Amino acid sequence: MAFVRFMILMLIPLGVIYISLLAYLCARKRDRLNAAYQPQGTDLARATFVKAGVSAYATRIRGKLAGVIFGIPFGLLAVHIFGTEFL
C-alpha cells in the first residue's frame, strides 16, 4: 500500500514537470516558426501557419516526452525494488 501511495505522490511533481516542459518546448517552437515565416501573407496566415506547426509538433513530442518524464523514474524505481527484494 505504501508503494502505491508513493507512486501517486510521484505523479504530482512529474505531472507538473511534464506540463511545464511541454509548454516550454511549444513556446520555443512557436518562436522558431515565427522567425522562419516569410512575410508574404497577412497576420492571419502567419497565425495559422504557427498554430498548425505548433500543433503538429506538440502531438509528435507528447508521447516521447511522457515516456521520458514518467517512464524513466518509474522504471528506475521498479528496478530498484526488484533488486532489493529479489536479488
C-alpha positions as MATLAB code, in Angstrom:
seq = 'MAFVRFMILMLIPLGVIYISLLAYLCARKRDRLNAAYQPQGTDLARATFVKAGVSAYATRIRGKLAGVIFGIPFGLLAVHIFGTEFL';
ca = [
       0.000    0.000    0.000;
       2.852    2.356    0.751;
       4.269    1.687   -2.714;
       1.021    2.773   -4.363;
       0.871    5.891   -2.203;
       4.455    6.727   -3.138;
       3.712    6.300   -6.839;
       0.682    8.585   -6.579;
       2.785   11.181   -4.783;
       5.400   10.866   -7.537;
       2.773   11.533  -10.208;
       2.041   15.044   -8.926;
       5.519   16.612   -9.350;
       6.179   14.593  -12.501;
       2.911   15.871  -13.978;
       3.908   19.446  -13.185;
       7.310   18.878  -14.784;
       5.679   17.315  -17.860;
       3.224   20.183  -18.361;
       5.894   22.823  -17.781;
       8.372   21.210  -20.145;
       5.721   20.711  -22.838;
       4.695   24.377  -22.580;
       8.337   25.476  -22.757;
       9.096   23.320  -25.794;
       5.960   24.515  -27.597;
       6.855   28.148  -26.857;
      10.348   27.608  -28.307;
       8.842   26.002  -31.405;
       6.384   28.905  -31.735;
       9.274   31.383  -31.611;
      11.210   29.442  -34.250;
       8.162   29.255  -36.537;
       7.540   32.986  -36.159;
      11.152   33.662  -37.118;
      11.039   31.264  -40.070;
       7.805   32.628  -41.533;
       8.289   34.528  -44.774;
       6.444   37.882  -44.644;
       4.397   37.324  -47.784;
       0.992   36.908  -46.201;
      -1.265   38.530  -43.672;
      -1.134   38.223  -39.920;
      -3.930   35.664  -40.105;
      -1.846   33.490  -42.432;
       1.105   33.750  -40.064;
      -1.050   32.810  -37.083;
      -2.479   29.833  -38.975;
       0.999   28.693  -40.036;
       2.353   28.952  -36.490;
      -0.683   27.282  -34.900;
      -0.538   24.348  -37.325;
       3.194   23.931  -36.780;
       2.963   24.021  -33.001;
       0.011   21.625  -33.007;
       1.876   19.111  -35.173;
       4.980   19.454  -33.011;
       3.016   19.011  -29.774;
       1.327   15.812  -30.952;
       4.658   14.424  -32.132;
       6.556   15.196  -28.929;
       3.839   14.394  -26.367;
       4.366   10.629  -26.295;
       8.140   10.812  -26.261;
       8.137   13.394  -23.500;
       5.686   11.370  -21.405;
       7.854    8.297  -21.857;
      10.916   10.136  -20.653;
       9.313   12.082  -17.809;
       7.178    9.254  -16.417;
       8.902    6.134  -17.744;
      12.439    6.680  -16.521;
      11.643    7.426  -12.844;
       9.056    4.643  -12.560;
      11.329    2.222  -14.413;
      14.250    3.002  -12.136;
      12.002    2.614   -9.109;
      10.806   -0.775  -10.361;
      14.400   -1.912  -10.979;
      15.411   -0.730   -7.510;
      12.522   -2.536   -5.815;
      13.148   -5.705   -7.813;
      16.848   -5.564   -6.989;
      16.359   -5.076   -3.271;
      13.587   -7.644   -2.918;
      14.692  -10.476   -5.150;
      18.442  -10.229   -5.681;
];
